[in-house]
Amino acid sequence: MRGLRPWQRLVMSVCLCALMVPFWFAAQSTHRFTSGHRTKTEGPVHCAWDGPCKGSWLLPGRQQGSGEIEGLTFAADEEVLLDIPVFAGRDWAVTDRSGLLARAIVEALCGAIGVVAVLWVAWARS
C-alpha cells in the first residue's frame, strides 16, 4: 500500500468504508432473524397496489407492533384476510423468516467480495 498516492489511499479508504454498509444490513437481518417472534396480524392488513403492506400485530408481553409486512401482495388486502401468520418485531414483520437469513448471507457475501476486490486493486496498484 506504500506505493499508492495520497488521493488513491483516500479513495481506497472511502470505498472500504462504503463496503461496511452491506455488513450493517446483514447484521440487522441477522438480529431480526434471532430476535423476532411468531405472531399473527390483528385487524385488516392494508396493501398499496404497487407498494408495501402495512398492518399491526401483538407481541409477547402484550406489546403492540405495527409497520410494513414484507412478503405480502395486494391480493391479501383484496381478500380481507385476518390473522395472517408473520414473524415480527416492534416495527417490522415478514411472512417468511428464512428470507431474513438468506438476505443476511447475500449481503455479507457481497460486502466480503467488495472488500477483497478493493484490497486486490490497491495491492495490484502499489
C-alpha positions in Angstrom: 0.0 0.0 0.0 3.0 2.3 0.3 3.1 2.8 -3.5 -0.3 4.4 -3.5 -0.6 8.2 -3.9 -2.4 10.1 -1.1 -5.6 10.5 -3.2 -5.6 6.8 -4.0 -5.3 6.0 -0.3 -8.3 8.3 0.3 -10.3 6.7 -2.4 -9.5 3.2 -1.1 -10.5 4.3 2.5 -13.8 5.7 1.2 -14.5 2.5 -0.7 -13.7 0.3 2.3 -16.0 2.4 4.5 -18.8 2.3 1.9 -18.4 -1.5 1.9 -19.3 -1.6 5.6 -22.9 -0.7 4.7 -23.8 -4.3 3.4 -22.3 -5.7 6.6 -24.6 -3.4 8.7 -27.6 -4.6 6.8 -26.5 -8.2 7.2 -26.2 -7.7 10.9 -29.6 -6.1 11.1 -31.2 -9.0 9.2 -29.4 -11.5 11.5 -30.6 -9.6 14.6 -34.2 -9.7 13.3 -33.9 -13.4 12.5 -32.9 -14.1 16.1 -35.0 -11.6 18.0 -38.3 -11.7 16.2 -41.5 -13.5 17.4 -44.0 -15.7 15.6 -47.4 -14.0 15.8 -50.5 -13.2 13.7 -51.8 -9.9 12.4 -54.6 -8.1 14.2 -57.3 -6.5 12.1 -57.1 -6.0 8.4 -53.9 -5.6 6.5 -53.7 -2.7 4.1 -51.7 -3.2 0.9 -51.0 -0.5 -1.6 -51.4 -1.5 -5.3 -47.7 -1.3 -6.0 -46.3 -0.8 -2.6 -45.8 -2.5 0.8 -48.5 -4.0 3.0 -49.0 -2.4 6.5 -50.6 -3.9 9.5 -50.4 -4.5 13.2 -49.7 -7.5 15.4 -49.5 -8.4 19.1 -46.1 -9.3 20.6 -45.3 -11.2 23.8 -45.8 -9.1 26.9 -48.9 -7.5 25.3 -46.7 -5.2 23.3 -48.3 -3.8 20.1 -46.3 -3.9 16.9 -47.1 -2.2 13.6 -45.5 -1.4 10.4 -44.6 -2.8 7.0 -45.1 -6.5 6.4 -42.6 -7.9 3.8 -43.8 -10.8 1.6 -47.4 -10.0 1.2 -49.0 -8.9 -2.1 -52.0 -6.8 -2.9 -54.2 -9.9 -3.1 -54.1 -10.2 0.7 -55.9 -6.9 1.1 -58.5 -7.8 -1.6 -59.4 -10.9 0.3 -59.5 -9.1 3.6 -57.5 -11.8 5.3 -57.3 -11.7 9.1 -54.8 -13.5 11.4 -52.0 -13.8 8.8 -49.1 -15.6 10.4 -46.0 -13.4 10.5 -42.5 -13.3 12.1 -42.2 -9.8 13.7 -40.6 -7.2 15.9 -41.9 -3.9 17.1 -41.8 -2.1 13.8 -41.2 -4.8 11.2 -42.7 -8.1 10.0 -42.0 -10.7 7.4 -44.1 -13.6 6.2 -41.1 -15.9 5.6 -38.4 -15.9 8.4 -35.9 -17.7 6.2 -35.8 -14.7 3.9 -34.1 -12.7 6.7 -31.2 -15.2 6.9 -30.9 -15.6 3.2 -30.7 -11.8 2.8 -28.1 -11.6 5.6 -25.9 -14.2 3.9 -26.1 -12.4 0.5 -25.3 -9.0 2.0 -22.4 -10.4 3.9 -21.0 -12.2 0.8 -21.4 -9.0 -1.3 -19.6 -7.0 1.3 -16.8 -9.5 1.6 -16.3 -9.8 -2.2 -16.2 -6.0 -2.4 -13.6 -5.7 0.3 -11.4 -8.3 -1.4 -11.8 -6.6 -4.7 -10.8 -3.2 -3.3 -7.8 -4.6 -1.5 -6.7 -6.6 -4.5 -6.9 -3.5 -6.7 -5.0 -1.5 -4.1 -2.3 -4.2 -3.9 -2.0 -4.5 -7.6 -1.6 -0.8 -8.0 1.1 -0.5 -5.3 
